[in-house]
Amino acid sequence: MNKDLLNRQEFVDRVIRVIELQSEQKKTSCFAINGKWGVGKSFVLEMLEEQLEKIQSKQTSTDKYMIFHYNCWQYDYYEEPLVAIVASMLDTIDEKERLISDDTKKKIFEKVKGLLKIVGSALLIKASDEIEEKTGINIKDLTEFISNSEDISKQKPEDTNAFDSNFLFKKTLIKLQQTIRMLSKDKTIVFVVDELDRCLPEYAIKVLERLHHVFDSIDNVQVILSIDKSQLEHIIKKTFGENTETQKYLSKFIDFEVNLDEGSFSDKEEFDNKFAFYLQNFEYLSKYTKPEQVDEFKAKIFGGIDIRLCIEIIEKCNLLHRLLNADGQNSDFSTMCVEVLYTINRVLGLEIINPKQTFSINAMNRKKVMPAGIAFLYDVYQEAAKQENAYFVSYGKSAIYLRDIYGFILACVRLNENDNYPYYQGGYTMQEIKEAKTYTMKYNELLNIIN
């Protein structure tokens, strides 16, 4: 598992505590982890599942919780979400069955697995025409194979004959609920649903409805939804009309929410260790590049960006830097800040960097949708503008104040070969800025090629 660079452990501990309190009373609930795109909801779910597994008995791994993971975006080619729900449960049952040694529990698992396969077969028969139309795969042959599999024949339920290609959908749902109740008698079912807001709108709504139909009447079940509520509300209005009361609609399915913020790289050592391969290209060469400002930039600029995307951005920065610089030739850390900013801008398609001669602080419009890190940079400039040491100062005419790395960054954002804009030398020298701007233009050109 990846390092917890954004210090999410406290949040995960809180969610685990919620699950434990619900589990003690064998309560059933559906709650949402709500966060904007890119804040790392999937990473948090991975942490949560891993740590819930550790809470289990070391001998059996099945004593307290039964954890299922359902990535609904990966399965949205199924017209019927119940097929994917059953498939995700079967995958987990297969894995858990290999970990236990108790014969009694193995028999329960075998019966549950047999029932799930029968339910899955029935659902696949119902959905076969739709799936074949979308994928070209003939599911009926696969269904026959599953129904006659050795695992089911060993532990075939007495009422197997009740299931055929014509039985009612409602009867299938009841059988699925009965199967889940077998598991939830002795352990809390934790059903984790990820990537809901990436699904097609109609499918996302259907997933919510099916989860409610399956789990709502069963005791001792915790359904955890990973959502971007604003996006989900948009889907609801698109599906049911702009006047739909989204909060009222969602309250039918979601009992409460736990909000996940953007997080920050609070552990400097973890960040530096994770990205040492890139940071080793830099050192403090200018006396105006202050380590505390560089650390602030590193801690803030990736706010609101998923860990995986942070890694992708840094790897791209490293590649471009190595292409433009000789091995062993280190640059000042102020250059790192500019490289990271330009790469974030390009990877996320933010268009906040406008290389025109008329660029100003106000060109970074705070009203634009932007990650917290870019918003932080905007706020740095806006706050400075209220003070006497603003980054834009009156110097005969308006000029950029080069007093620290934020003035340095602002100067490097102005990419124009014939830039005659004045700079107030309260810090970095004109030679340093000239070299930095020339380098930044080369970096930007390469970024246009390797995108």
N, C-alpha and C positions, 0 to 999 in steps of 0.2 A: 504494500500500500504506500502511496505517496506521503511525504512529510506534511504535517499540519502547519503549513506556512502562515495561514491566516488565523491561527489560534482559535480553531473551532471547537476545541475540547469542552469548553464551558457550555456551549450551546448543546452539544451532544449529550453531556451529562444531564442537562435540564430535560431533554426529550426522553432520555432513559428513565428519569425519575417520574415523568408523566406516565410512561408505559407501566412502570412498576406499581404506581398507585392505582391505576385502572385494573391491573392484573390481580392485585390483592382482593378486589371486590368482584372479580370475574365479570367486570363491566365490558360492554361492547361500545366502541366509539370509532368514529372516523374523523381524524384531524389532519390538518394540512400544514406542511412546512412551506411557507410562502416567501418567495424571494424573486427579485428581478432576474432576467436572463444573465448568466455569466457570474453570479455570485458564488457558485459552487455547491448547488443543492445536491447534485449527484455525488460529489465528493463527501458531503456530510452524511448522506444515506449510506455510503460505503463504510464510513467510520462507525455509524450507528449499528449496522448489521454485524460488523466485525466484533464490536464490543459486546453486543447482545449474545453473540456466540460464546464469548469468553465467560459470560455469566453462567452458562450452562454447566451441568455436571461434566467434569472432565472424562468420566468413564463412558457416558452414553451420549452426551451432547443433545439429549432430548428431554430432559427433566422439567424444564421451566417454560421455555418458549419453542414454538415451531415457526421459523421465519421463512417466508416466501418472498421472492423478488419478482416483480412483474414490470418489465420495461414495455409499456404499451405502444410506444412509437415503433419498436421493432416488429410488432405484430399487427400494425394497423391495416395490412393487406387482407386480414380476415374480416369479413363483413360482420361476423358475430364475435364480440370480445370474449364471450364465455369460452370459446375454443382456446384462446390465448391464456386465459386465467387457469384453465385446467392444465394446459401444457406446462405453464410455469410451476404449478403445484407438483406435477409428475416429475419434473426435473429435480425439484428439491427432495421429494420422497425418495427417489433413486439414490441421491447422494447420502441422505440420512440413514437409509437402510443399510448401507455399507459400513456405517460407523458403529452400529449397535451389535451387541452380542447376546442380549437377553432374548430367549426364544419366544416368550410371550409377546414382547413388544414387536419382534420381527413378524409374528403372525398378524398382529394388528396392522402393521405397515403393509404387509402383503395384501390384506383384505382391502385396505384403503386404496392401495395402488390399483387393485383389480377393479374396484368400483369407479375410480377416476378414469381408467381406460375405457370402461363401458360407457360412461357419461361422455367422454371425449369422442368415442366412436359415433355415438348418436348425434352429437353436435356436428361432427364432420360430415356425416351423411346429409344432414339438413343443409349444411353450407357448401356441399361439394360442387354444386353447379355454379355458385357464385365464385368460389375459389378457382375452379377450372377456367371460368371466363376471364379472370384477372391474370392468372399465372400459367395457364395451359397444363396444369398438373391434374391428373385424374386421381381424386382423393378416394373414390369408392374402393379401388383396389387396395389402397393403403389401409382403409378402414377395415376391410375384410381380414387383412393380415394382422392388424392390431387385435381385433376381436378374437382371433383364433390363436393368439400368442400363448406361449407356454406359461408365462407368468399368470395369466388370467385363469387358464385351465386348472392350475394347481389350487387356486383359491377362488373358485367361481361362486359368487353369491347365489342364493337359492332363487332369487327372482330375476335371474339373467334373462329368462325367456320373455319377460315383460318388455324387453328393449328390442325394438326392431326399427327399421327405417321409417316407420310411420307413427311412432309414439309422439305424444304431444310435447311441445317445448316446455310447458309448465311442469310436466312430470319429470323431465330431465333436470330442471332447476331444483325441484324437491329432492331428487336423489343426490344431487350435488350438495345441497344443504345437509342432508342426513350424513353424508360422508365427512363433511367438515366437522359436524357435531361429534363424531367419533374421536376426532383428534382434540377438540377443544374441551373435552371432559377433564382431561388431566393436565393440559398445558395451554398456555395462552397462544393463540394464533396471532402472529404479527405479519400482516400482509402489506408489503411495501410497494407502492406504485410510483414509478419514475417516468419522466418525460411525457406527462399527460399533455402539457401545453404545446408540444411539438406535433401532436397528432392532427389529422384533418379535423376541421370543426365538428362535423356531424359525428365522427367517430369518438371524439373526446366526450361529447355529451352522452353517447351510448355507453362508454366505459363507466362514467359516473352512475348512470342508471343501473347498469348490470351489477356493479359493486354493491350498490344499495340493495338490490333485489336478493343478492346472494348472502350477504353478511348481516344485514340489519336485524334479522330475527334470531341470530345465533349468539349465545352467551360466550364471553371470554375471547373476543376477537378485537384486535386493534388494527384498523386500516390507516395507513399513513400515506397521504398524497403529497407528492412534490409538485408545487404549482407556482406559476406566476399569476397572481390573482387578477392583475389588470388585464393580462392577455386572455385569461379564462373568461373574464367579464365581457371582453370584446367578442369572444367566440359565442357566448350566450346571446348577446344582442344581435349578432349576425345571423344566428339560427332562429331566434324567436321574435326578433324585432327590436328596434331601438328603444322602445318604451318599456321593455321588460325590466322588472325590479330584480337586478342580478343578485343582490344580497339575499333577498327572500328566496330566490330560486336555489342558490347555493346552500342555504341553511337546511334544505331538505336532505342534503348529502353530507355536509361538513359540520361537525359539532363545534369545533373551535380551530383557531389557527395559531401557529407558532412562527413568528416573523424572523427571518434570517437577513441580517444586514450585509453590507458589502464586505465587512471585515478589513483587516489591515495586517501588513507584515510586521507584527509586533516584536518578533524575535529576530533581531538583526543578525545574530550568529547563524541561525537556520537559513536565512535568506542568503547570506554570504557563502555558506557552505554549498547550498543548492546550486548557486550560479557562479561558483568559483572559476569555472572554465571560461566565463566571459569577463568577470571582474579582474582577472589576472592581466588583462590587456591594458589596465589603467593604473595610474598613480597620481599623487598630488604634485603636479609640476608648477602650477601657478599659485602664488601666495593668496590669491583672491578666491580660490576654490576651497571653501570651508567644509571639513568632514561632516560637521553637524548638518549642513544644508544638503549635502549629498545623501546622508542617511535619511533625512526627512523626505527627500525626493523619492528614494527607493521605497520607503515605507508607505508613501501615499499614492504614487502614480499608478500602481496596479490595483487600486481600490475599485471594486465592482467588476473585476475581470476574473473569469474562471481560472483556477490554477493551471489547467491544461493549456489554456490559451496564453497564460503568462510564460510558461515554458516555451511554447511555440515562438512567442515574440522574442524572448531572450536568445533562443537558438538562431533565429534569423538575424538578430543584431550581431551575434558572434560571427556568423558566416560572412556577412557584409563587411564587418570590421577587418576580419582576417584577409579578405580579398583586397582591401584597400591599403593595408599596412603590412610592412615587412615583419617577419617573425622576430620577436624580441624587441620590437620598436613600440614602446608604450606611449599612450596618449594621456592627457589630463582627464580627470574624472568629469569635468564639465562637458567634455565631448561625449562621454557615455550618456549623460542626461539627454543631450540632443538626439543621439542615435535612438534611444529608447522612445522618446516622444514621437519622432518621425515614424518609427516602426509601428507603434500603437495606432497612430493616426491612419496609416495605410492599411494595416490588418483589419481594423474595425470599420474602415470606410467612413471616418468621422468628418473629414473635410474641414477640420478646424484650422489647418495650416493653409493659408492663402498667400502664396509667394508673389505678392504684388507690392508695388512701391507704396501703395496706400494702406498697408496693413497697420492695424492698431490693436490695442488690448480689446477694444469693443468688438473686434471681428470675431473673437471667441465668445459667441453668444451663449450665455448661461441657460437660455431657454431651450437650447437644442438638447436632444436626448444624448447624454454622454455619461460614461462611467464616472464614479466618484473621484477617481484619480485625476481625470482631466478637469472635472469641476473644481477640484482642489487647486489646480494650477491657475485656473481662471480667478478663483477667489484670492489667491496670493496677489495677483496684479490689481484686482479691484480694491483690496484692502490697502495696498501701498498707495493707490491713487488718492486715498483720503488723507494720506500723511504728507509731510514735507519732502520725504525721500521717495516720491513716486518714481516708477520706472520710466514714465514719460515726464520730462521736466522742461521748463522754459529755458532755453539756452540760445538766446537770440531768436530762435524759433524752436518748435517742439523737438526734443531729442531723447534718445534712449539712454538712461542712466546705467552704466556698466559696473555697478557697485558689487554685484555678487553673481552667483550662477543663474538666478532668475532673470537678471538683466542680460546675461550672456545668452541664455536660451532665447529670449525675446529678439535679440539681435540676429541670432542664427536662423530664426523663423523667417526673417525677411530675405528671401532668396531672390536676388535680382542682380545680374551682372553689373548693371550700371547704377547700382544703389548709391546715391549721394546723400542718403539720410544722415544727419549729424548724430554723433554719439558723445555723451558726456563722460569723460574719463575719470570717474570716481573710483575706478577699480582696474578692471582689465585694460590692457594697453590696446591701442589701435592696431598694432602689429598682431597681437593675439587674436583680436576679433577678425581681422582680415584673413588670417590663416584658417580660422575656424569656419568662416563663411565659405571660403573656397572648398574646404573639406566637406562641409555640409551639402554643398551643391553636388559634389561627386557622389556622396552617400545617397542623396535623393535620386540622382540619375540611376544608380545601381538598383535602388529600391523599386524604381519603375520597371526595370528589366526582370529582376528576381522577385516576383510578387506572389 
